[in-house]
Amino acid sequence: MTAAQIEYIVAVDTYRSFARAAEKCFISQPAMSFQIQKVEKELGVKLFDRSKQPVMPTEIGKEIIVQARRALQEHHRISEIVEGKRGVIQGELRLGVIPTLAPYLLPIFLLSFLKQYPHIKLTVAELTTVQIITQLRSELLDCGILATPLAEGNLTEHPLFYEPFVAYTSPSSPLFNKTIIRPDDMDIHETWLLSEGHCMRSQVINLCKEKRQYLDYAEFEYQTGSMETLIKIVEMGKGVTILPELATLDFSAKQKKLIRRFRQPEPVREISLVTHRNFLKQRLVEALKETVLKSVPKAMWSKTKKAVVKITSGSE
């Protein structure tokens, strides 16, 4: 069995499609099918049940694929060792970023990262937390930048920074007349929230008072996945919303007058770089971590005098 054949087996298991796996491995589908059939003939067992859609591994195939993944990881480790000795940081890095972070973090670090590491092929996808976790498990992603802690046993979290939450308040809100606010000052009934499917929604609900009542009653609820929409609603003179601080860095002087910070310990979200526990591209991860940290305000590096807001289980 060759290294290429091992890669093909893992690819079919990952994508559950011979066509998709062949595309990712840059060979034709007939060539991939032939190589896997060759392995099956050599081993005397069927690795995949081709009668099912999507393609599924057989019971013995599952056991063999576990070993194939380990073998492929060790094969990649050899390249990592050689590249480390040469002092060259290169390779492919597939990154997922949550929607409440991507529009604000990517613009401040991406160009710097690509300029500093021209030999890294970076692919970025904006995905929900659940999608990132799923794709990390199936090795469709190498790493993700998202809010933590996740309590996922097969993933490793590398905390990057602690981003404060701030209130963005319309002049009609009682909070507008305060200079510093407390979480207890927040009224969930006047707070505009992101729609279900965003982990930041659960964090905001956990931050606000009267969260239990909100689950049963709300006079009016607007479902949106866009923080920009929530900002516009507040600016029209209605209610309050909670924003992560990076979203406010480019605000105008007029917009900044609507921001109210929380009393210490400030509520924050922990932002981490998350990888599968068997992830091997450690040099790439360190390069990414270093660039991201240099891009965010230094005040976010430490969690001193800050309180990490929990993510409710089941939120995305």
Secondary structure, DSSP 8 states (H G I E B T S, - for coil): --HHHHHHHHHHHHHS-HHHHHHHHTS-HHHHHHHHHHHHHHHTS--EETTSSS-EE-HHHHHHHHHHHHHHHHHHHHHHHHHHHHT---EEEEEEE-TTTHHHHHHHHHHHHHHH-TTEEEEEEE--HHHHHHHHHTTS-SEEEEEE----TTEEEEEEEEEEEEEEE-TTSGGGG-SEE-GGG-BGGGEE---TT-HHHHHHHHHSBTHHHHHH--S-----S-HHHHHHHHHTT--EEEEEGGGGTT--HHHHTTEEEE-SSEEEEEEEEEEETT---HHHHHHHHHHHHHHS-GGGS--TTEEE----TT--
